[in-house]
C-alpha cells in the first residue's frame, strides 16, 4: 500500500528485490497479510447500508464552528450587535468566506454559508462594500468602503489570510495580512471608531491595527457552516467559548525559530529545542499579542476552591486536582479551564509550565460546578535520553489552574518521589546555560552541540558532489544547466497556473521534491531512465547521452500522461 500511487514503479522495485534476494518472500507475505487482514476486517462495515442527512451534518458543522471561534477583543462590549443599529459589512470574505485550508486539505462542501446572508436572515439592517480583492490595493474599493462605513453605527470588517498566504507545501515568509486588507482596516478606523474585525485564517498574524478597533472575532477556518456560526456569535445567539490553541506573538521577530528559519540548503537547526509556543514565550517572559489558551466570552467566570488529593506521592501514583468554576455574569456560557504543571527543582531544562489537562464546561448564568482532573506519571515526567524513557525527577511541582497560560487563577503544590532515583539526569547548566532561561538568541554552536550530542553537520551541500536521486531541482540549481532548467520550470508553472491559488505550492513542490519522488509520483510519465538522463546532463555528462535517455522514454510517457492528468 502506498500514497501516492507510483503507477507500478515501486511494484517493479519489489519484484527486483525478490529476484536479487534483498527481500524474501516471507517478508513480502507478512506485508501483504497485513493489507489483506485490513480488507477482511473492513468488509462488514463496507457492506452495511448507510444514509446521511446532509442538513443534519451541516448543523453539526455549525455547532463545531460556534464552539471553536475565539473572541480576542471586545472593548466597551460592542459585541453582541444590537438590533436596530445600522451595520456596515465590509470585505469580500463576508460573502465569499475563507473556510478551509489550501492544497490537499481542500474538500468539497455540501453547501457554504456566508456571514452577510446569515446576518440579514437574523434581521439586521446591513450595507455592504467589497473593500478589497486579490489584485492588490485598489483606491476605488477603499473609498467605497469608507463611504459605507461612515454612515453606519457599527462596522464589521471581514478579513483574513488568503490561500496564497498559507498552504501546505511551502512556508510563510511573514505574518502579515495582505497589504490591501491592512490598509483597508487603517482607513476604516479613521471614519468609524466602532470597528469590529472578523478574522479568518489558520495561523497567527501580526495585528498592527489592534489598538484602533473595538473588537476582534477570530473564526479560524470555520468550515462550510462558518459563516452562519460567525453571524450567530456576532448577534449574541451563541456565546463565544473558543480558546487559542497557539500563542499569537507580537511580531515574527519574537518567534523562537526566527534566527534559524528557514535554515540552510542542507540543514535546518532546531536550536529552540523544547521551547516552542507558550513553552517558550512564558519561560522567556516575552510579551505576546494573545497568550495560549486565551479567549473571551460575553460573560465572566470565577475560579475557587482548589484541592489536590495528596501533598506527596510516588511517581507510580495518580493525584486528582479539583476546583470550582462559576459563571458570575448574566449570560449563559462555556469556559475551558486549563491545568498546568511546573517542575520547581528540575536538573534538566524544562518550560515554565506545561499544559496537562483541560475541560470545557457549560454554565448557566449564576451556575457553579466542580471540575476534577487527574495527573499521572507522564504529567510530571520529561523524556530522559539517558534511559530512553519518560522519567520523573523527585521534587516539588506547582499545580496551576487558569483561563489561559498567562491567566493563572489558582495555585498549589505536590511533592513527587521518583521510583528510579539512580537514573542519570542530564545537566546542561554549565555547558548550555542559555537553555535554562530560554534565551534562544544566546545559544551558541557549542551549546547547541552539547544538547544535540553531536557536531553540527555542514550547512550546505558539497557543490562538487554529483547529484543523485535523493537531490532536488533546487540542488540542481548549483550547476549552470540546472539553474537554467529550474528557471524555465518556474516560468512555465507561473504562466500555466497564473490563476490557481495553489500555484506557490506547485512551484515549491516541484523545486524541493527529490528526483526519486518525481519518478514515483509521475505514474510512469517521468521514468527512471529519463531521470538518469536528466541527472547525467545536470552532472556535466554528455548532453547528447542524457537527452537520448529522455527521448527514449517519451513514447512510454505519452501512454501514461492521461492517467497522470486524471489523478491531479
MARZATI-832625 format. One record per residue (C-alpha): x, y, z. Coordinates in steps of 0.5 Angstrom, whole numbers, plus 2048, in hexadecimal, padded with zeros to 3 digits. Example, Ala and Ser with C-alpha at 12.3 -4.5 7.8 and 13.67 -1.06 7.14 Angstrom:
8197F7810/81B7FE80E/
***
This chain:
800800800/8038077FE/80180E7FE/8018117F9/80180B7F4/80780A7F0/8048077EA/8088017EB/80F8047EB/80F8017F3/80C7FB7F1/8127F97EC/8177FB7F1/8137F67F6/8147F17F0/81B7F27EF/81D7F27F7/81A7EB7F7/81E7E97F1/8247EB7F4/8237E97FA/8237EF7FE/81C7EE800/8197E7802/8127E4800/8117E3808/8127EB809/80D7EC803/8087E8805/8087EB80C/8077F2809/8017EF804/7FE7EB80A/7FD7F280E/7FA7F5808/7F57EF807/7F37EF80E/7F17F680E/7ED7F5808/7EA7EF80B/7E87F3811/7E57F980E/7E07F480A/7DB7F480F/7DB7FC80F/7DB7FD808/7D57F8807/7D17FC80B/7CC801809/7CD80880A/7C980E80A/7CB81580B/7C781B80D/7CB82180A/7C782680D/7C8823814/7CF822812/7CF82A811/7CC82B817/7D282781B/7D782B817/7D4832819/7D4830820/7DB82E820/7DD83481D/7D9838822/7DD835828/7E3836824/7E383D822/7E7842827/7E584982A/7EC84C82A/7EA85382C/7E385682E/7E485E830/7DE861833/7DA85B832/7D985D82B/7D7856829/7D2853829/7CF857824/7C985B826/7C285A822/7C086181E/7C786381D/7CA865816/7CF85F815/7D486080F/7D785A80D/7DE85B809/7E2856806/7E2850800/7E284B806/7DC84D808/7D884A802/7DE845800/7E1842806/7E883F807/7E583980B/7EA834809/7F2833808/7F5832801/7F982C7FE/7F78257FF/7F3827805/7ED82A801/7E7826801/7E08277FD/7DB82A802/7D3828801/7D2830802/7D5836804/7D283B809/7D5843809/7D484880E/7D184D80A/7CB849808/7CA84680F/7CA84D813/7C584F80E/7C1849810/7C284B817/7BE851816/7C4856816/7C485D811/7CA85C80D/7CE860808/7D485D804/7DA85E801/7DF85A7FE/7E585D800/7EB8597FD/7EC8547F8/7F28507F7/7F68547F2/7F98597F7/7F78607FA/7F18637F6/7F086A7F8/7E886A7F5/7E78647F9/7EA867800/7E686E7FE/7DF86A7FD/7E0866804/7E286D807/7DB870805/7D786A807/7DB86980E/7DA87180F/7D287080F/7D286A814/7D186981B/7D686381B/7DB861816/7DC859815/7E3858811/7E485180F/7EB85080D/7F084A80D/7F584680A/7F4844803/7F683D800/7FC8417FD/7FF843804/7FE83C808/7FE835805/80182E805/80882D801/80B834803/80D838809/80A83F80A/80F845809/80C84A80E/80684A813/802850810/7FB85080D/7FB852805/7FD859805/7F785B802/7F3859808/7F785C80D/7F7863809/7EF862809/7EF861811/7F3867812/7EF86B80D/7E8869810/7EB86A817/7EB872815/7E4872813/7E086E818/7E386C81F/7DE867820/7E286281C/7E285A81D/7E785681A/7E484F818/7EB84B816/7EC844812/7F2840812/7F583A814/7FB83D818/7FE84381C/7FE84A818/80185181B/7FC85681C/7FF85D81C/7F786081C/7F585C822/7F5863826/7F1866821/7EB861821/7E6860826/7E5858826/7E8852822/7E584B821/7E984681E/7E584181A/7EC83D819/7EA838813/7E3837814/7E183280F/7DA83280B/7D6835810/7DB83A813/7D7840810/7D183F814/7D583D81A/7D884481A/7D2847819/7CF84481F/7D4846823/7D484D821/7CD84D822/7CD84A829/7C9844827/7D0840829/7D484282F/7DC84182C/7E083C830/7E683A82C/7ED83B82E/7F383C82A/7F7835829/7FD839828/80184082A/800846826/807849826/807851825/80C85081F/80F84B81B/81684D81E/81384B825/812843823/81883F826/81A83C81F/81A84381C/82284381C/82383C819/81D83B814/81C83980E/82383780F/82983580A/828830804/82B82A807/82982B80F/82382F813/82583081A/82082F81F/824833825/81E835828/81D82D82A/81782D82F/81683482F/81083582A/80983882B/80883A832/80D836835/81283B832/80E841833/80C84083A/81383E83C/817843839/81284883C/81084B835/80B850834/80584D82F/7FF84F82B/7FB84A82E/7FD844832/7FC83D831/7F583B834/7F2842833/7EB843831/7E6848834/7DE847835/7D884B836/7D884983D/7DD848842/7E0842846/7E384284D/7E783C850/7E883A857/7E983485C/7EF831859/7F082A85C/7F682585B/7F481E85D/7FB81D860/801821863/80681C861/80681685C/80A811859/80B811851/80780B850/80180E854/7FC813851/7F9819854/7F381D853/7F2824852/7EB827854/7E982E853/7E2832852/7E083784C/7DA83C84D/7D7840848/7D784684B/7D484A845/7CD84B843/7CD84783C/7CE83F83C/7D583D839/7DA838839/7E183883C/7E783483A/7EB833841/7F2831840/7F782E845/7FF82F844/80582C848/80B82F849/81282B84C/814830851/81B82C852/81D82984B/82482784A/823827842/82082D83F/81882D83F/81383283D/810837842/80A833841/80682D83D/7FF82C83C/7FD82583F/7F582683F/7EF82A83D/7E882983D/7E282D83A/7DC82E83E/7D583283C/7D3836842/7CC83A842/7CD841845/7CE84084C/7CF83984C/7D583684F/7D982F84E/7DF82B851/7E482884C/7E882384D/7EF821849/7F381B84A/7FB81B84A/7FF815849/807814848/807817841/80481D844/80B81E848/81081B843/81581D83E/818819839/81F81683C/823815836/82881183A/82380C83C/81F80D835/81880D839/81481283D/816814844/81481884A/81A81B84E/81881B855/816822858/810827858/80C829853/80782F852/80082E850/7FD83484D/7F583584A/7F383A846/7F083D840/7F683E83C/7FD83C83C/7FE84483F/7F8844843/7F983F849/7F484084E/7F583A853/7FC837855/7FE83185A/80482C85A/80582585B/80C82185C/80D81B858/812816859/816812854/81580B853/81C80A850/82180F854/82780C851/82680E84A/82B813847/82881A846/82B81E840/82D825843/82F82B83E/82F831843/837832841/83782F83A/831832837/82E83783C/82A83B837/825835837/82383783F/82183E83D/81E83C836/823842834/82383F82D/82784582A/82D84382E/82D83B82C/83483B829/836835825/83A83282B/83483282F/82F82F829/83482A828/83482882F/82D827830/82D824829/83281F82B/83681F824/83A824820/83682881B/836826814/83882A80E/83282F80D/83382F805/834829801/83A8287FD/83982B7F6/83E8277F3/83B8217F5/83781D7F0/82F81E7F1/82B8177F2/8248157F2/8248187F9/82581F7F7/8208247F5/8208297EF/82182E7F4/82882B7F5/82982A7ED/8298327ED/8308327F0/8328307E8/8318347E2/82D82F7DF/82982E7E5/8288357E6/8258377DF/8208317E0/81E8337E6/81C83A7E4/8198377DE/8148327E2/8128387E7/81183D7E1/80C8377DE/8098367E4/80883D7E5/80483E7DF/8008377DF/7FE8387E6/7FD8407E6/7F68407E9/7F783A7ED/7F783B7F5/7FC8357F5/8018387F1/8068397F6/8058327F9/80682F7F2/80C8337F1/80F8317F8/80D82A7F7/81182A7F0/81782D7F2/81882A7F9/8168237F7/81B81D7F7/81C81B7F0/81A8147F2/8138167F4/81381A7ED/8138137EA/80F80F7EF/8098147EF/8098157E8/80580F7E6/80A80D7E1/80B8147DD/8128157E0/81580E7E0/81B80C7E4/81F80C7DD/81D8137DC/81F8157E3/8268127E2/8278167DB/82581D7DF/82A81B7E4/82F81A7DF/82E8217DC/82E8247E3/8348217E5/8388237DF/83881D7DB/83781D7D3/8308217D2/82F81C7CC/82F8167D0/82B8197D5/82681B7D0/8268157CD/8238117D3/81E8177D4/81C8167CD/81B80E7CD/81680F7D3/8128147CF/80D80E7CC/80C80B7D3/80B8127D6/8058137D1/80280D7D2/80180F7DA/8008167D9/7F98157D9/7F98127E0/7FD8177E3/7F981D7E1/7F28197E3/7F68187EA/7F781F7EB/
***
